[in-house]
Amino acid sequence: MNADINLIHTRPFHPTRVDGEAIQALALWLKANGSRQARQQPDLRSVMSERYPVGLFSEDEVHALCELMQN
């Protein structure tokens, strides 16, 4: 009877029950990668060129959009 557990009624682990090694690994990763990404300003022209096809925006439009994204 108990083999069929209703997943709706199961509860996730409390955050304090997370493995200490997993927390340490996450902290090391954040130290190496997290703060660097927050400080770096994205290259807006490369973001635009990756997201939109070439020729969709004129050079003036790209310049105006980059200014809007910076402010």
Secondary structure as UniProt FT lines:
FT   TURN            2..3
FT   HELIX           7..9
FT   HELIX           15..17
FT   HELIX           20..29
FT   HELIX           30..34
FT   HELIX           35..39
FT   HELIX           44..51
FT   TURN            54..55
FT   HELIX           59..70
//
